[in-house]
Amino acid sequence: MTFLSERIEANLRQDDGLAIEFQGAWTSRAQVNGRIRALMALFDACGLPQGGPIAVLVRNHPPQVAAIMAIWGSRRCYVILNALMPDDRLAADLARLKPPMVVGESADWAREPLRAAVAAAGAAGIELPPGADEPPRFVAGLEAITGQDLMPADAEIAVHMLSSGTTGAPKRVPLSHERLERIQFSMPAPEPDAPRTPQVRFLFGSLAHMIGVATMFGFAAAGSPLALFEKFTVPEWRAAMARHRPAFISLPPAAMRMVLDADAPREAFEGVRAIHTGTSPLPVELADEMVRRYGVPILATYGATEFAGAVASWTLPDVETYWATHRGAGGRLHAGVEARTVDPDSGRPLDAGAEGLLELRGAALGLTEWLRTTDRGRIDAEEFVWITGRADNAIVRGGFKVHPDEVVAVLERHPAVREVCVVGIGDVRLGQTPVAAVILASGASATEAELIAWARDRLLPYQTPTRIKIVADFPRTVSLKPSGPEVRALFEA
């Protein structure tokens, strides 16, 4: 028995109230629970043991929420498949994984390469009909698990989590029930005089991403209603804000830029006490502009898929005490988390405040040995963590290392620029050179030559992008981060 399965079993005994709002319509708790019970019965009918992996073709739709709850409630393992992947890549992913069971919407089962890949693996298939009152059912011809050498059961694992895929192909990270619970319970206590009545939780991030999994943990643990969004758009967000008037709201940096660019009025944040943010580092200039325009404190977090969530964050008391001196920090280490920086070559621990590779351990992570990350950063005496870049996406130009985050920071200071993504592309003579895709601010104009000149005046010669492409938007990952591989393809086409 796990904490999640215990909470979901308790929730199944309460069929009153509303559970999920999607596109302005509510699915009741009774409807969600009915779907959960029906899915559990189908899992049992196939003889899938505890810890048995069940792959879900994830979309931000209410039936997928019920599927995740059914998997955890029956003490099985959630395996994430991104339903937005092209058919051939999704079929190849299924062929590699070989899960014993796959759950997807009716529209997904009409995708012939996907259906063929499930059949070839000998997996069972479950269809999620679109109607809230339509029960899930087996896919015709895929009613039983018949394959051999399928993905094994592991009762310790809660989810095979997809990494964000910002710098390369997404990887799967197995996260245990224990780690997921430890990291969620290590989060700082609710802010003083925070609302005690359940508030509607907003979920803009994908259920295929860590923020989605963490929100599902909270949905199961607290039983709070959920406002589910297929993707972030300013009009839909503003309408939901007006309906629910949340005291706390989560917005990733990309969404903040969209809100600013749309010139959302100050009253859109009426009643909001703080904005939580994560998924990617928050530029100081963006935080300052949000606070100036809307007067709401911003509580940044730092975490990663491998940690099962955040390991450092800001709180309202920290903002009052430290914001003036610590702006730009990713947050303060949570209880039960230790961190240090080390020299990337020798592994030698560095003094407080020195930049190096970040390593973590501690009871909240269930780690007694240091775990090295791919993030560069520094830690001060008050245990605030600054993330200065990633070690695994450095561009080596003629023997010199270019860290994209430093180039991004300079270009985003240009008054015409809203957002930047810097990647490296191949070069016959130098090995790699940096290039930049740039989104301009609404109504602004700038040329490639002007932006390169701006960068050249503020960066070392080897850091200056050789090309800049102005785009309407980036190809993005499910967490709204720019997708490095797809941005790189814009320059290599």
Steps between C-alpha positions, in 0.01 A plus 500: 500500500640842403399847611353570154295180490371569851391853410339392173310222679374761748398731214307215335277488807393862441294554186369847583618828348688611191837364395632626165422810296599481134412754230247660733309178581523300823537125540354395834691298757244222455575488126877497558471232766278289276762509230775413750308197629427379145868530402612310810263217406652483149853491644398213728329314216835477321672361808745787517685475836581777744779712357397398149586778252212666315586745223267796455484704180502827684291800406376765741145362503285383795499129397880491531477642854268212590741253338794625710290479817389146409861390447622641830185401686546137394872515594626471144759701309429799272707506178481823302451502124472843338195477274617809308798315354483409129367151426834351398685625808220390730493154344879473539472606864240229564716239327791588732294512820269202442253589778245228577210746479434825314223751575394761246212703361276381220680732256837348591381147432411616147874562440594182315879501570430535873240226503730271301788562744281406798381185324856404403611530863213278616368773731140554604333823389243709686296772334394820678177621335445878484171509693527547878241228563631251242694222671851406384520175302748261344606572145363235265770240440713626790303358792782297655872514575661244268855624451826363633795690646281795590593787731524342849293591804666696779287584803752764614463721190215752480577648157743466212537873451593669174767768533421831334712439188624861500852415384447166328273200470284451813615225736294293742582524866344243740371679810412296806194551718739575785687777316181656365352509849818620668550791262137610511494496878829693519336805339475801734188522715209705364551874524365669815122557486476309170141402410390188690213410269597297191591732214480411134844391378594623153699261279645650181803273482470163332403184688805356320730737691616510861274794583202292383602201711554722806156656448345153474664416833336807651166420334506155660638612836285807564193427290496860376306576179716523188476748213665316211625682190603338173762773461557849633323784322452844648123526426420162657724577797336839559152348485597231753663759727179703499292190584713361780696794647786283629720626783803324349568434134778319311641649180815379322729774364375446144141561615608814688644636176173426323302681772728803478497500121118488499501802737267325744357756744604518863152390611561159339703423815242634744515297822821317399748492790790338316603353165681165516731425208732225386585277199786733398714775657321832549696794354535788746370751247185294441435469874551873548258587220233264633529648850500856362194443282290287732635555852498127584801321658654221294601174669749322275599136545790285391464129434539230240334183378764287673409651838123444447433871544635814664792496743520876555241776493413849613238564768317823582708553819817452290378760250450752780848439641718415201345618172701822480832315540421158351298575185582241236543210740305185418392467863618388841579135569214302652528322830674167451693614191875564498683654206853590400690602189803313370769560243371339176839346416640386835176461698658702783238669725502879467455773758160661560421747223733338247348393169527135406300189428215454743478182711218402735424251775282479810209329669240674280660331200568169674868547412799459729752541217540811285303501174663709228268707281568653159429850635761765566432720798605645832368484857534777759519490878120534533460186281355683202578331169586690181487302175742652251463251213527140398821307459357268236405759236823698479598593143869440428611757240857447392594370845314775691190411700191713439222464758170577325342651813757781502423588138125479563531742793675760286261478205194513725620835634438652155182712525345339190552140615245290690667155511813330366624145445869441427631171358814376333520389137778313323788692341771341285778724630400568862300190589197699617376858499218658703183615324187657647128486431331818620138593573444875488279687745155593375521797263882508510738470206865405467722351232744212519791740445382730780468213748840354408657844548329529840642161601848578364519815716419304817654153451839353421556442128467121527170538692333716234239314289599453138137503390173624648160394374193701601201269552136534607549225760738214581431132466436416866505205735191401699622726784507804266881508492662555160588164344874515426505225233207653310639855524830365368312349204378852405862591420602169344209474257 
